Amino acid sequence: MEKYQTLNVFLTTFLGNDADAYGESYSEIVDTAIDMVTGLKSDLQADAAEFARDFSDNDAATKCLNKLTNGDIGDMSFLRPSPLEFVTWLSVYLKQ
């Protein structure tokens, strides 16, 4: 899957098993990620915005995220409040 590659890298790197090493909340983890990786903010925002536009159904969004991450960090339904709402929040958060 070629779409959403930056989103994939973010999810598998920063929200995987070692997520607590990057922060205690989603906003802390995102802030750490963009501080560590040059250019991540704009690329991740673009991917998250595109993903949020492409999916309006949480089940389809979850299936896509599971396929995108190859199950490397488990079932993406762990994202709260839901995977689609998380990616939508991420897009908005990165615009700030």
N, C-alpha and C positions, 0 to 999 in steps of 0.2 A: 504494500500500500504506500504510494508515494505522497499522498496528501497528508497533511498534519504531522510532518516529520519532526518539526520543532516541538510540537505538543508531545509527541512520543518521547523525545529525549528528555523533556522536562519531567514528564510523569514517571518514566522508568528510573531516572537519575535522582530526582529530588523528592519523589513521593513513594519511593520503594521502601525496603526494609530499614534503611538508615535515615528515614525522613526526620526523625527527632534530632539528628545531628545538625540539621539545617534550620530548625526552629520549632516552636511549640504550637504555632497556628499556621493556617494557610498563608496569611499575609506575611508572616515572618519567613516562611519557606520561600515564597516568591521573591521577597526582597533579597534574601541571601543568594538565590539563584541568579538574579539579574546583576548583583554585585560581583559574582564569581565569573560569569560568562559574558564577555563583551558581545554586544549586539543581540543578546537574547530577548530583551524587552520588546523591541519592535517586531521581531520575527514571531515570538510567542503570541503577542497580541494579535497579529494578523492571522495566525493559525486558529487561535481561540475564537476570534470573531467569525471566521469562515465556518468553523465547526458549529458554532451557535446558530448561524444562518442556515446551515445544511440540515440540521436536525431539530425537529419540533417535538419529537416523541422520545421520551426518556429510555424506553426499552431499546429502540434502534440506536440511540446514542451510546448506551452501555455496550451493546454488541459491537459497535464500531470501535470503541475504546479498547475492549477486550481483544479484538482482532489486531488493532494497532500495536498494542503492547505485548502481543503474543503470550499473554498470561504471565509475563515476567514478574508482575507485582500482585498477582491474584486477580480476582473478579473486581472490576472497576466499580461495581455497585457500592463499594466501601466509601466512595466520595460523598460527602455531605454538603448540602441537604440531599442532593442527588447528583449523579454524574453530569447531566445536562445543566443543572443549575450551577454546579461548580465551574464548568467551563464558561458559562455565561458570566458568572461573577469574575472569573479570571480575566476575561476580555475587558470588562469594565474597570477592574482594578488596575490593569496595566495601562489604561488610557490616562490615569491620573498623573 
